[in-house]
Amino acid sequence: MAEVTIVGGGLAGMTAAINLAKRGHDVVVLEREERPGGSPLYHPSGQGSPLRLDAMRAYIGFDLTPGVEPIREMVEVAGGKAMPIDPSLINSYFFERGPRSTSLDAYLHELAREAGVEVRFATPVVSQEEMAQLPPRVIVATGLHFEGFDALRVPYLTSHHFTWKGTCDPDLNYVHMFHDTYTSDYGYTSAFRGIRYVHLFNRRVPISIAERDRFAEHVAKFDGFEIPEWNSFTFPVPAARPGTPRLFCGNKILAGTLAGAMDPVAFFGLHGALVSGRIAAMAIEDGER
């Protein structure tokens, strides 16, 4: 079979790579970072998502169980009040993103290695010219990077983020969601595998320092710790138009965030990454269908 090129070694790209390699394709993944795990701006971190593991395994062709753990504690903080939520009611799971060997990224890269996928790290493909030079039958899954959206002219909104990462007791396992006037989206805190993560974002307008600090006051009140410093950044999200989700862009196949495969309410990305990676692999073998 002909060689398949995949741009992006995140969850979507690796799902496509694993599926294609298992079906006998020679697969090469071009990854901009120097190691698995995505951007160091926001990883390592603990992320959460509802999951039906059996259904997901049946669809994507491999088992996620080694890379996820049930969330043990969930709390919704709104209007100055905290309300516990039973995580089991919505099949909520934690997974780690980042370069550590315990991350979901590392797990997928190991599955890909076992399947014979070649991953070329520190190999960015970011400009329109570089995209144009890619061979046919290419999958583009460049994730939360402006360059991929701009190079392929995919519309997006610029989301604005404040984060902090720290350490905590490895036995802690919780996610607390914060809804208030400091953002029209939400903030959250999580503790998982020794990583404490705080994240406040708005997909429409920048968050003021005053509102950020009010969020920090709520974190101190309900979680019991101070945030010593903040990291701030922006990245694109595929929420500019209702018709953004799409599989093809010219002769290229899209997957993950770039394909618009992201939950439009809470912005969960795990389902979209895994499912669109599988769909992209199907499109390689039967693009007309």
N, C-alpha and C positions, 0 to 999 in steps of 0.2 A: 504494500500500500504506500501511497505518497506520504511524504512528511507533512505534518500539521504543525503550524506555528501558533503559539498562544502568547499574546502580550499581556503580562500581568500574572503574578504568582500568588494572588490572594485566594480567598475561598472559592470564588466563581471559576477563576482560571484553573485551579488545581482540581476542582470537581470535573471540569471538562477534560483535563489532561488524563486523570485516572480512568475515566470512562473510555476515552479513545484508545489509550494504551492497552487496556484490557481487551479491546476489540481488534488488536493487532496493528494499530497505527504507530508509526514512528513520530513521537511528540517532542517538540522543543518548546520550552517555556522561557520567555525573555522577561526577567524581573529587574526592576530599577534599583531595588534595595540590595544590600550586600549579604543579606541573610533572610530567612523566612520571617514572617511576622508583621509585615506592613510598616507604616511610618512610625518612627520613634516619637513623633509629636504626641500621639495618643495611645501608644502601646509600650510596654505591657499593660493590660487592663483586664478586669473581669467584666464580661458582657452577659446580658440575660435575654432570653427569648422563650415564648411558648413553643413547644415542640411535640409532635407525635412521632416518636422515634421509629416505630414499626413502619408507619406509612412513608416516612422520609427515607428509610433504608430501602424499602421496596422501589422507590422512585429513582433515587440517585445511584443505587447499586453498591453502596458500602455502608457499614455500620458506624454511626456517630457515637455510640455509647462510650467508647474509651475516651472521648474528648469532651464529654459533658458531665455535669453533676446536677442533681435537683437543687433548686433554690430552697433554702430552709426557712427563710424569714422574708416577708414582704410587708411594707408599710406604705400607705398613701398619706402624705401630709398636705393638707389643703385647708385654707381659711384658718390657719393657726391650730388645727387639730390633727391628730394622728389616728389613722384607722388601720388596724391590721387586716391583711388579706391572706387567705389560705393559698399558698402557691400551687398546691396540688389541684385546685379547682380549674386552673388554666394550664396545667402541664408545664410549669415554668422550670427552665434549666439555666444554669450558669455554664459559660465556656470562657476559656482564657484566650485572648488574642495577644500576639507578640512573639518574640524570639525565643522564649524559654522552652525547654524540652517538654514542658507540661501543657503547652498551648495547643489549641485546635489547629493552628497553622502548622506547627511541627508535626502533628499527627497526620495531616493531609499530605505534607511533603514526604513523609516516610512511606505512606501508601503509594504515592506517585513514584518514588524511587524503586520500591519493590515491583511496580508495574513496568519499569523500564523508561520512565520519563526522564529526559535530560533538562535540567534547569540551569540556565545561564544567568547568574546573579550579576549585579552592577551593569546591567545592559538596558538602559532606558530607551524607550521609543516615545518621543514626546512631541515632535513637530509634525506639521502637515507633510513636509518632505519625507520624513522618516516613515510616516504612515503610508505614503504613496509608494514607497519602495518595498513594502512588505509583499511577500509572495501571495498567490491566490490561496483560498481556503484558510484564511487567518481568523482567529478569534481574538477580539480586543476586550480585555477586562481590566481596565486600568484604575478602577476604583475611585476613591475620593481625591482625585487630582485634577486641577483645572486644565492641565495640558491635554489630557485625553478628550475632554468635552470640547475644548477650543479647536483642537486639530480636526475633529470630526463634526464640528459645528452642531453639537447636541445642546439644546437649550437647558439652562439650569438657573437655580436661585443660589445666591451666595449666603451660606449660613455662618453664623457668628458664634464662637465658642470660648468659654472659659473652663479650664480643667486644672485639677491638681492630682498628683499621684504620690502616694506614700506607702508605708509598710504598716502591717497590723498583725495581730495574732492569726496564725494560719488556720485556726479552728473557726474563725468568724466566717459566716456565710449569710449575707443579707443584701437586699436592695431596698432603698427607701426612695420613693418618688415624691417630688415636690412640685406642686402646682400653685402658682400665685401670680401677682401682677408683675413680677420681675421679668417674665417672658410669656409670650403667647404659646410657646411650646412647653418645655418643662426642664427641671433639673433633677439629678438623682445622685445618690451616694451608693457605693457598693463596697463590699469586703469579700474577697474570695482568694484563697490560696496565698494569703499573706500580702495581697495587694489591696490597698485602700484607694478608691477612685472617686473623684467628685467631678461632676460634669453639669454645666449649665449652658443651654444653647437656644438660639432663635434663628429660624430659617429665613426671616424677613428683614429684620432691622438689627443694628448693633445693640447690645445690652449696655446700659450705662454703668459706670463704676458704682454709683449709689445703689442701683438695683442688684448688682453683683454682691455688694457688701451686705445688703439686706438678706440675700440668699444665704450668705455665709453665717449670718446671725441665726437663721433658722437651722442650718446644719449644726451649729454649736449647741442650740437648744435641744434639738431632737436626737442628734447623734452623739453629742458630748465631746466634740473635739474642735479645735481651731484650725483654720486653713492658713498656713504660714505664708504662702505665696501662690500666685496664679500664673498659669500659662494661657496665652490667648492666640487664636489662629482662626482662619476661615477655610472653608472648603465648599465645593459645589455639591448641590443635591438636585436630583432629577425631579423637581416639583414645579417647574415653570409653566408647563402646559399639560392639560389632561391627556393629550396624545403622545406624551414623551415615551412611555414604554414601547420598545420596538426591538426586534431581533436583528434586523439588517440595517446597515448604513453603507450604501453603494454595494461594493463587492465584499464587504467585511461583515462578520458576525459579531454581535455585541453580547456581553454577558455582565451580570452583576449590576453595580450602581450605574454604570455607563448605559446600560440597557433600560434604565428606569425601574429595575427590579428591587424596589424598596417599599416597605409598608408606608403609606402616605400619612398615617396618623401619628404613630409613635416613632416612626423612622427605624423600626427594626430592619436589619439588613441580612440576617442569617438565612432566612427562608429564600429570599430573592437571590442571594449569591448561589446557594446550593442548587435550587431548582433551575435557575437560568443557566448555570454551568452545564447541567445535564441536557437542557434544551439546545444549547450551543453545540454540544457534542453530536446530538441528533441531526442538527442542521448541516454539520460537516458531511455526514453520510447520506443525507437526503434533503438537500437544500431546497429543492423544488417543492417537496411536501411541506 
